[in-house]
Amino acid sequence: MGARLSSLVIIFLLIACQQHQKKEIKSTQESIPFWEAYDETEDLQKSKTLEQERMHLKLINSRVRDKNKIWEVLNAQMVDFNANRYQELKPVVLDKSIPELQESIQQGKLTYTDLVKFYLYRIRKFESDNKLSLNAIISLNEDVIVQANRLDQSDKSNIDKHSVYGMPILLKDNIDAKGMVTTAGAVVLQNNQVDKDAYITQKLKSQKALVLGKANLSEWAYFLCAGCPVGYSAIGGQTMNPYGRLVFESGGSSSGSGAAVAANFCVAAIGTETSGSILSPSSQNSLVGLKPTIGTLSRSGIVPISSTLDTPGPMTRTVMDNAIVYKAMLGKDVDDPASQQIVYDSFYEKLSNATLAGKRFGVVKEFLEDSLYSRAVSKIKASGGLVFEIEPKQLPLSDFITLLSADMKMDLKNYLKTKDEQQVAVFSVTDIRQFNLQDSLQRIPYGQQLFDGITEDSTSISQLKSIKKELERVGRLYFDAFFDTYQLDAVLSINNYHAGYAAVAKYPALTVPMGYSAKGEPKGLTFIGQPFKEDLLLSSAKAFEEVTKYRVMPEDYR
C-alpha cells in the first residue's frame, strides 16, 4: 500500500511539474510581443477627415510583409530582458543624450548590451501594439546584441563621452549596411542583401557604433508617386508621428528615422535629403536634423535620387548628439567625386561654450506672424543675438523636377549595376516601373507618376548641365544678398520651408525644436548657413537649445 501511494505521489508530482513547465513555456511565449493584423477601416476613415488631402490613407500596414519578422530573429536573445529590467533602466536610458549614456556606462549603471536590449524592447513593445505602432522600423540587425556584448567585454575606461562607441543607431533603409537588406521601401529591392557598407556606415562602425537596424521611409525617398502620403512604403507601411498618430504627418522622406528617434527606439538615426527629407521629419518629430553641405558626407552606398543634391545627415534629440554623429561620419571617400575632407578644431569645446551673443541672423519678415517663430526670435534677441528683418523674393526653381528625374535615371542605374542579379533583377527605373505594374495593388497603391516621368525624360547631358548651373545660381542668389549685406551667420526659417533653395544652393541647414502648435504639432526653427559652416550652425543651434529647451517627449511614448 505504501509503495503504491509513493508511486501515486511521484506520478502526481511529475504531472504537476510538467504542468508548471508548460505554464512557464506559455508565460515565456506570452511575454514575446506578437503583432496581429487588424481591420484598418476605422483608422483609414479617420485619416479621411484630415484637412490635408495627402494624409488620406489607403492602408496602414504593409501588404507584403508580416511585421513579426522584424524582431523574430532576436526573440531568443531577448528572453532575459523582461518588463522589470526595462523599468529599472528607464530612468537611466529614456531620452538621455550620448554623453549622459556614456557616463552611465562608465559609472557601471548600464552596459552597451543593456542599452541595445532596452531599445529593442521598446521597438517590440510599441510596434506590436496596433494603437501605438508607428511603422518606423523595416529591419533589425540580427547580430547587434552579440556586437554589443563584445564591446562590453572590451576595455571601456578610455571611451570619450562624445563618442558613438556602443551607441545603437538606425539607418534609413536606403543606406547600405553589410549583411543587411537595403530596400528603399520597395518590393523590387526586398532581397537586396548587400555585401559592402556605405561609406558613412563604415565610418560609424570603425568607431564601434552599433547599427541597430533600418528605418522606414517614403518609398524611393519620396520620388515615386505624386501627392501621396509622406512616410509610406510598400515594405514598411505607413510611418506615423508619435506626437499625433494619424493626426500629424510624419514628415519625409526620412520618416521612420524621425519617428524612431522621437519615440526613443534608438540613440540617433541617419536620414538622407535631396530637398527637405531630413529637415521635414526632424521638424515634425521635434528633433534636431542636419542637412550638411554637399560633399561633407559621402553618398556612396546610398540608393540615390540625385548625385547633384543628395546627402545623408544625422537626426537626434539634442544638438550635441547631432554634432557627435555628424563628426563620426566625416571623411573623404574616393568613390564619391563630391566628397571632401573636413577637419574641425576644438569641435566639442566650442559647442560646449556656444552663445547667441553677437551672432547675426536674418529673420524672414512674413514669418514673424507665426507665434512660435516670433517667440524664438525674441529669445535670440534677449540672449544677445542680432536680428535683421529680410524679405526674400520668391524665385522660380525652374526644371527642379527635371533635374531630379534626369539624375535618378542615371544615378539609380549606376547603383543597381553594383548589385547581385540573383537578388535584384532590375537595371533601370524603366525595369522597376514594369515590375511594379505586374501587381500595382501591392507594390504601388498610390501610383508611380514620378517614375513615369523619369521613363519619359529625354534631357540631354548638356541640358542637364545647364539646368544644374542655373538652379545653383538661383539658390545662391536667393540667400547671398542677405548674407553679404548683413554679414549673417545664418538665415532663420521654419521647418523645411526653404529646403528647395538650400538644396540647389548646396547650403547646409539645421533644424532644432522651437515648440508646438495649439494642437500639439511640433515645429522647428531652421538655421540656413553658407557652405561648410556646419560648425557655426551647430553652435548657434546649441545656444538656442540651451536657452529654450522646448523639446518634450511624445506623451504616449514616455
N, C-alpha and C positions, 0 to 999 in steps of 0.2 A: 504493500500500500504506500509506504514511504517513498519507495523508488519510483512508483507510478506518479505520485504527487510531485516529486522532484522533476520528473520529465515534463509534466504539465507546466510547472513553473518556468522551466527552461524554454519550452515552446512559446509560452506567453511573453517571456522577456524578448525572445527572438523576434516575435511578431511586433511587439511594441517598439523594438529597436529599428526594425525595417520601416514601420510607420513614421518614426521620428526622422529617419534618414530621408524618407520621401518628402516629409514636410520641409526638411532643410533644403532639399533639392528644389522643391517647389518655391520655397522662400527665395532662394538664390535666383531662380528663373524670374520670379515676380519683381525682383529688385533691378533687373535689366530693363531699362526703358524700351518700350516697343511702340512704334508708330503704326497706327491703323488708318487706312484711307477712310474718308468720311464723305457725306453728302455736302458738297460745297455750295449748294444752291443759295442758302441764306447769306453766306459771305459774298457771293457774286452779286446778289441783289443789293446788298449793302453798298458795294462799290459803284453800282449804277446810280446811286443817289448823290454821289460826289460831284462837285461842280466841274472839276477838271475832267474833260472827256477821255483823255488817255489813261485815266485811272479806272475806267470802266472795264473790268476784267472778264476774260472768258474762262479762266481756270486759275486755281491757286497752286496746286501741286503738280509736279512733273507727271506726264502720262507715260514716260518711257523708263522710269526708274523707281524702285522701291527705296524709300528714304532709310529704312533699316540697314541697307547695305553700306551706308556711310560709316557707321560705327561698329558694325558686326565683327569686323576683323580685330577690334580692340577689346571686345567684351571680356574675353578670358583674362586679359591683363588688368582689368579694372575691378575684379571681384573683391580685392582687399580694400577698395576705396568706397566707403559707404556714406550714408547721409550724416552720420555723426562726425566723421572726419571732414566732410565738406563744411559743416557748420563750424568746426574748430578752426578751419583755415580761412573762413570768410573774412574775419577782421584783419587778417594778415595779407590777403591777396586781393580782395574785391576792390576794383577801381584804384589800385595802387600803381604808382609810376615805376619805371625801370630802376631808378636809384633807390627807391623805397624797397623794392623786391630784392635787389642785390644786397642791401644792408640787412634785410631779414634773413637771407640765406647765410651771410657772413656770421650773423649772431646765432645761427642754429635753430631759428624759429621755423625754418622752411627748407625744403630741398628742391632741386630742379625737377625731380620726379613728382613731388607733391604738386608743384606748380602746373606741370603738364596735365596731371590727373584732375586737378581742380577745374581746368578749362574744359577738358573732355567730359567731365561730369556735367558741367553746365550745358554744354552743347547737346548731350543726350537728353538731359532733363527738359530743356525748353523746346528743342526741335522735335521731340516726340509728343508734345502737347499741342493739340490742334487749336487750342485757344490762345497759345502764346508763341507758337512756332514762327520763325522769321524767314525760313528757307535761305539762310545766309551761307550755308556750307554745301559744297559739292562733293568733296572727298577729304579724308583724313590720312595722315602719314602712318602706315601700319607699324613703322619702326620707331616712332617718336618716343615711346616710353623707354624702350631699350637704350636709345640715344641719350635720353635724359639721365637714366641710371648710370650710364658710362661717365657722364660729366660729374655726377655725384661721387664717383669713386676716385676722381682726379683731385689734385691739389687745387683748392679754390682760394687760398689765402691771398693771392695777388690779383684777384679779379676786381677791376675798377668798377665803381658804381655806375659809371657812364658806359658800360659795356653791354653788347647784345648777347654776351655769353649766357647760354642756357635759356634765353628768352623765347617763348613759343610765339611764332609769327605766322600769320596766314598770308598766302599769296593769292592774288586774284587769279582765277583759273584761265588766264591767257599767258601765264608766266611759267616757263618750263622748270621742272624740278626732277632730277634724275630718279627713275624708278616709279614715278607717278604719272598719271594720265593728265594731259592738258587738253581740255575740251573746248574752251572759249564758249561754253554753254551749248554747243551744237551737237546734234546726234551724229553727224558725219565724223566728228573727232572723238567719239566716245571710247575708241580703242587706241587713241594716240599716246601710247606709253613711251615716254622719252628716255633716251639713254645719256643725255647730257644736260647739265644745269644751264639755265640762263646765266649770263654773266653776273647779274645782281644777286641771283640765288647762290652762286658760287662764292661771291664776296661775303654774304651773310654766313654761309656755312663755314667759311675759312676762319671766321671769328666765333665759331661754335654757337651761333644762333640756331634754334630748332625750328624747322619747317613743320608747323602743326598740321597744315593741310591746305586745301584750296577753297577759296571763297567764290560764291555765286556772283554773277554779273549779268548785265544786259547782254544778251547773246551777240557775239561778234562785236563786243564793245559798243553796242547800240548803233551799228551801221549795217542793219539788216532790213528792218521794217520801218515804215513811216508813221508817225503818230501813235505808235504802240506803247504799252505800259513800260515805264522805266523799271529795270531790275528783273525783267522776265528772261528766262532761258528755257529751252526745251529740256535740258538736263536737270537744271536746278529748280525749276518752277518760278513762282513769283516771289521775289525778295520783298520783305515788309519792314516797315520802320518801327523800331521799338518804342519810339516816343508817341506813336499813334498808328497802331497796327490797322491796316486797311482804312486809315483816315488820312495820313500824310504820305507823300511819296518818299520812297527810299533814297531818291537821288540815284544818279548813274553816270557812267556805266559801271563804276566800281561799287556796285550796290551792296553786295554781300560783305565786302571789306568794311564798308561803313557801318552796316547793321551789326556785324560781328564785334567790332571794336567797341561800339556804343553799349552793346549788351554784355560786355565782359566775357566774350568767348575766347579771347586771346590778349596778349600784351599789346600787339600792334598788327597792322596789316599793310600790305603793299598793294597800291592801286596803279592804274595807268590812266593817262589822259591824252586825248587828242585835242579836245576842246571842251573843258568843263567836267570831265569824268572823274577827277579827284575832288575838285572844288565843290561840285554839286552834292555828292553823297556825304562829304565831310560836313558841309553846312547843314544838310538835312538831318544829320545824326549827331549834331553838337560836338564835332571833333575838330582837331587840328589837321589840316591837309595841305601838303606842299606839292605844287606843280613846279618843278625846277626848270631852269634854263635848258633848252635842247642841247644835249651833249654833255651835260653834267653827270647824268646817269646813263649807263649803257642800255640799249634796247635789244641787243642780240638775245635770241632765245625767247622772244615775246611775240605772240601772234599779232601781226601788225594790222593797222588801218593805213597809216601814213608815215613813211620814213622821214617826211618833212616835219611833221608836228608831234609824233608820238613821244611820250616819255613816261617812265614809271615814277612813282613818288610815294613817300610814307604817309600813313593815316594813323593817328594816335589820339590819346585822350589829353595829352599835355604837349606844350611846345618843346620842353626839354626832351621828352621821349622822341618827338619828331626829329629833333636835331641828332639824337643818338643813332636812330635808324638810318637817317639820311647819310650821315658821315660813314656809317658802316658799309654802305653800298658804293661809295666813291671809288673811282679807279678808271684808268684809261684802257679801253677794250679795243684791241686791234681788229676785231670783227665788226665794229661799228664805226664807220667813217667820221661820224659827227662827234665821237667820244673824245673828251679832253681830261687831262689830269688836273684835278682841283685840290689845292692844299690850303688849309686854314691854320693860322697861328693862334694859340691860346683860345681855341674854339669854345670850350665849356666855361672857362674863366670869364670870358667876355659875356657869355649868355647869363651866367650867374649874377653878373653885375649890370644887367641890362636896365636901361632907363628910357623914359619917353622925353625927358627934359632936353630941349634943344633940337629934337628931331623935327623934320619938316614934312608935312603931309598935305597932299591935295585932296580936298573934300568936294565931292560932287554935289553941287548946289541943290539939284532937284531931289536928291536922296535925303536931304535934311528934313523932308516931310515925313520920312519914316521915323517913328518914335524911337526904335531901338538904335538906328544909325545915329540919330541926333544925340541920344544919351551917350553912345560910345564916343562921339566927337567931343562932347562936354567932358568926359572922363579924361580924354587925352589932353585937352587944354588945361584941365585942373592939375594934371601931372607935369606940366611944363612943356608939353608938345606945342609946336607951332602949326596952325592950320591955315590953309589958303583955299578959298572957295574957287572951284573951277567949273566951267560949263563946256564940256567936250561936245563937239559937233558930231552927230551921227554920220559915219562914213560907210558907204556900202561895201560889204565884203564880197564883191562880185566873183563868181566862179569858185566860191569856197567848196561847194559840194563837188564841183568838177575836179578840184584838187584832190579831195579825199577819194573820189571814185577812181581817178587815174592812178593815184598812188597805190590804192588797195589792189587794183587789178594786177599790178606788177609785184608789189611787196608780198602779198599773200602767196602768190605763185612761188616766189623765192623761198618763203618759209616752208611751204608744202613739199618742195622738191628735196628737202633735207630729211623727210620722214620715211618710215618703212612703208612700202607699198602694200604690204600684207595687212597693215593696221589702218592706213589712211589711203584709200583707193581713189582719191581725187587729186587733181593737179592745178585747178584753177577755180575762180569764182563761178565760171560757167558750169563746171562739173558739179560744184556744190549746189547750185541753183537747180540743176536737173535732178540731183539726188533728193533734194527737198520736195520736189514736185511728185515724187513717187509715193509720198504719204504726207500730204500737206497738213492734214488734221493733227497729226502727231508732231511733225517736225517744224511747221511754220504756221501755227494757228492765227497769227496776226499778219501773215503775208511776208513778202520779201522784196518790197518795192525798191529798196536801195540796191539790192543785188541785181534786180532787173536793170537799174540804171547803170551799174558797173558793166554789165554784159554788153549794153548798148553803147558804152562810151567809146569815142573814136579820137580822143585828144592825142595829138602828136607830141613827141618829145620836146620839140621846140616850143609848142604852145604851152605845155606844162611848165617849162622853164620860165616862160614869161608870166604865167599866172602866179607862180611861186614868188617871183621877184616883186610883182605888183602888190600882192597881198601883204608881203612883209613891209613894203613901203607904206601902205595904208595903215597897217597896225602900229608902226612906229610913229607915223605922223599923228595918230590919234593921241598918243601919250607924250611924245617928246617935247612939244612946245611947252607943256606944263612943267616937265622935269627941268628943262633949261631955264625957263623964266623964273621959277620959284626955287630952283636948286633943291628939288624934292628928294626925300628919301624913299617915299612911296606914295602911290595914289590909293585912296581908300574906296573900296567898292563893297557890294553886298553879294554874298553867295557866289554864284558863277555868272553874275550879270555882265561882266566884261571879259568873260573867258575867251570868246572868239577873237577879240582884239589882242589879248595877251598871247593867245596861241600863235596867230600869224606873225606877230612881232617877235615871237620866241622869247618873251619876257617871263620871268618867274612870278608866281603868285602863291600866296599862302593865306588860308582862311583859318579863323580862330573863333570860337563861340562868342556871340555878343548878346545872347539872351533868347527869349521865347515869346512868341506872339500870345495874344489873349487866349487863343485856343490851345496853346502849348506847343506850337510848332517851332522847332529850332531855327535859328538864323545865324549866319556867320558874317563877321567883318573880314573883308578880304584885302590884304596888302599886296599891291602890284608894284614890282620894282624893275630896275634895269638889269640887263644881262649879267649873270654871275654875281649878283648881290644877294644871294640866298642868306648869307650870314647876317646881313643888315635886316632883312625881312624877319628872320627868326628872332633877332634881338628885339626888334620893335614889337613883335607879337608876344614875346615872352614878357616884356614890360607891361603890355596891355593886359595880358592874362593875370599878372600879379596884382594889378590894381583893381581888377574887376571880378575875377573868379566867378564868372557867370555859369560855367558848366555844372549841371546836376545830372545824376544818373537817371535813366528812364525808370519810372516808378515800378512797373511790373517786373523789372529785371534786377531788383536790388537784392 
